Structures are given as structure tokens and as C-alpha cells.
Amino acid sequence: MLDSGCAWNELPESFPISSASTHRRFTEWVEPGVMEALHRATLDVLGAAEQIDWSRASIDAMHMRAAKGGT
């Protein structure tokens, strides 16, 4: 079963920090772009090693209402 987002309260008990601390640290890393840089670096390494099968890639998107009078 798929869920949307991260279920912070479902982290295993063996995880070394609380779900609240995990969420706070994740938020602190997202804001300055650390998670995006980590994702990009991972893709670069895997791509260089030809370990990515782009034929099985998917795109996740969201939609937003366009601003009235926008271009």
C-alpha cells in the first residue's frame, strides 16, 4: 500500500532519534537545498556508472490553479 509523504511516526523503534527530531532535521536540510544536492549527486554517481534504467523512470508532479490573468 502506498502512502503520500513520509509517515514520521512509523519510523522503527530502533531508529536512533525521535520522529519529531527526524522531521525537524529533514526540514532543516530541505530549506537550504541539502536534500536536492544529495539527490542530484546520487543520480550523477549512478548515471556515470550506467546504473540507471531511464526506461523505467517516472515523473511525479502536482498541479496548481493558474493565477487569474497570468500568462
Contacts in CASP RR format, 6 or more apart in sequence:
PFRMAT RR
TARGET T0000
AUTHOR 0000-0000-0000
METHOD contacts of the structure
MODEL  1
MLDSGCAWNELPESFPISSASTHRRFTEWVEPGVMEALHRATLDVLGAAE
QIDWSRASIDAMHMRAAKGGT
6 23 0 8 1.000
6 26 0 8 1.000
8 19 0 8 1.000
8 20 0 8 1.000
8 22 0 8 1.000
8 23 0 8 1.000
9 19 0 8 1.000
11 19 0 8 1.000
11 22 0 8 1.000
15 22 0 8 1.000
17 25 0 8 1.000
26 35 0 8 1.000
29 35 0 8 1.000
30 36 0 8 1.000
43 52 0 8 1.000
46 52 0 8 1.000
END
